[in-house]
Amino acid sequence: MVGPGPGGGAPLENANPLIYRRSGERPVTAREEDDELADSIDDREIFDLIRSINDPEHPLTLEELNVVEQVRVKVNDAESTVAVEFTPTIPHCSMATLIGLSIKVKLIRSLPERFKLDVHITPGTHASEHAVNKQLADKERVAAALENSHLLEVVNQCLSARS
């Protein structure tokens, strides 16, 4: 039997997840610090934005759970596209849509409006991959989800810094 979830609620789906080592901080170059020069957005910059998102069930980040990895982030600054694949810790993770929504909201809040975002599950890693990806790709469904005050509060908790 798995113990109770956060706040004593439902049992955790993955009570003992594997924890991965965090990658080091990216060194900032003099070119990046120069406000006069145009600075393109790259894969590592996007990864740095999403790696510290909190998992909704565990006191760990998406990077620590290996849900997000830099190799699964693809940016084309010239075409203003960002694609992020994320890998739920278990194939039946009920939090997959919430995790994807948290990644999408973080990127919407952080990037210029010119970027087209594609946040989706790593192919073959989730039982409801197609349904979750369809929800995350639908702008109206994402907007409606963010109008739900309870859901927005949960997303904001995932995006807040741990104290």
Residue, then its C-alpha position, 0 to 999 in steps of 0.5 A: m500500500v502506498g502512503p497518503g499523498p501531499g496534504g494527506g489526500a489520495p495515495l501517491e502513484n509513484a511513491n518512490p521515484l528515481i531521483y536524478r542529479r541536477s545539471g550544473e548552472r550554465p555559465v553566462t558569457a560576456r556576449e549574453e550580458d551585453d544589452e546592445l547585442a541581440d541574444s538568441i534563445d537556445d535549448r539550454e535557456i529553455f531548459d533552465l526555465i523549466r528544470s526547476i518547476n516543482d512536481p505536483e506530487h513530490p517535493l522534487t523538481l521536474e529535472e530531479l525526476n528526469v521528467v524534463e531533459q535538455v536533450r528533449v528541448k528544441v528551439n529554433d529562434a529564427e522561426s520562433t518555435v520551441a518544442v519540449e518533450f516531457t516524460p512522466t515518471i510512470p506510464h499511467c501518471s494522472m498528473a501528466t496534463l498538469i505537468g505539461l500545463s505547468i511547462k506551457v504556462k512557464l514558457i508563455r510567461s517567460l518568452p516573447e509572444r512571437f514564439k509558438l510553443d509545442v509541449h508534448i509527452t515523449p512518444g511511447t512513455h504514457a498510456s494516454e499520450h495522444a489525449v494529453n498532447k491533444q489537450l496541451a496543443d489546444k489553445e482554447r482548452v489551455a485558456a479555459a483550464l487557466e480560468n479555473s482558479h483552483l487549477l491555476e493555483v496548483v499550476n502556480q504552486c508548481l512554478s513557485a520557488r521552493s522555500 
